[in-house]
Amino acid sequence: MELAVFLFALADLPVAMAGAGEAVLGPAPWAVLPLGPVQVFAGFTDPPLALRVHFLRGPWFSWLDFPPPRLALGRSPGHALVALVREGSTLYLSWEIMGSPWLSLFGSLGGENTLGLRFRWRKFWAGGVIRQGGLSLWCGVYF
Amino acid sequence: MVWRVLLALVLAGPAWAWEITVAFTTDLHAVASRFAQLAPLLGAADVILDGGDAWEDPRRFTDADEAWTTMRWMAELGYDAMVLANHETYLGPHLLRQILEETPFPVLATNLRAPLPVRAYALLEVKGVRILVLGVLWDLAVIWPGWELVDPLEAIQATLAQAPEHDLFILLGHMDTSRAVGLAAKLPEKCALFILGHDHALYAEPLWVQGVPIVQAGGRGKAVGWVRLGPEGLREYQLKLVPDPAALPPLPVWPIFALGLFLWGSR
């Protein structure tokens, strides 16, 4: 899984569960455009375009990404966001814990083991992700 | 001299004559099985308020239907206002917006900047008394993309500076007790009542902080708080325990079944 696709699919639960829009700058820029129950992913990556269709929008959350088919089931059990994501027979546990309104810790377990930190200020965020032994820095804006 | 005293008493009459009864719930957590027992305890009050965490309960995996049912029960019973709290935010911004759009009473979030139909304050008029109600939340809320949670004290100060004239100020707060105590001590205008939710604590007596009575009525419909307020402030506070509360519904089986299906065949 390419880095930007990984961030879209597993490391951005607030945007995934809210169905929000976002533009992200970093080693591989990408954006998500919300169109009702659909989010359109576009980035300088493979695939350059992807769709996310939302089925459940609270308090249970479920969505399908494609390509490739990737099914997610999430919930906010307290001040954290958790989702099980399934791609073929590979299972991921994606999570984000809100330490405060300005700081959260996120990551994934299973098919990808990663850890990230996100600082938020109003509609902006900046953070870092440790994946496969390397650190990458990102920032984004919600819309 | 006697005439002056009598005249002063007559002029002051409307100010000391009024009395408002307030009933309130805190941390209901969509406990529909206890609504029938709560209704008679709440219905007789002049004002009914809620301290937040009313529409969701992750311990029982409550779903959207239970959030809607609770909101509609509150509306039918005549709730006058509630504060948005952390468990309401767990519903997600889409469902929460849908429910808020249908909620006929004000849902207060004085310190939340979000594209939601919530209000910074409500002005209720009861028996000719103008009651200003503010509601702030803090701990454990999920701040969704595009939302901003500002410091409760700053938001209260800004809102009070612009609020309409009022005879009585009631604050709804959803945060842990230590933070509420700090907030009550710094309020620029002392409120007659601070209804606190979040800790699920049953306050047999108000917690007084520099003249501000903080009250809380437990969680999951175990009790109703009952207050009499007059121009001088709190006259009486009672915690009315729900007699023989109905058992909470069992955990639903379907999420476990759905989880099993989801995990089946994974490696």
Interface residues (C-beta under 8 A of the other chain):
Chain A: P14 V15 M17 A18 G19 A20 E22 R57 G58 P59 W60 F61 L71 L73 R75 S76 P77 G78 H79 L81 L84 R86 S89 T90 L91 M98 P101 R120 R122 K123 Y142 F143
Chain B: E56 P58 F61 T62 D63 A64 A67 N86 T89 Y90 L91 G92 P93 H94 L95 L96 L140 A141 V142 I143 W144 P145 G146 E148 L149 P255 A258 L259 F262 L263 G265 S266 R267
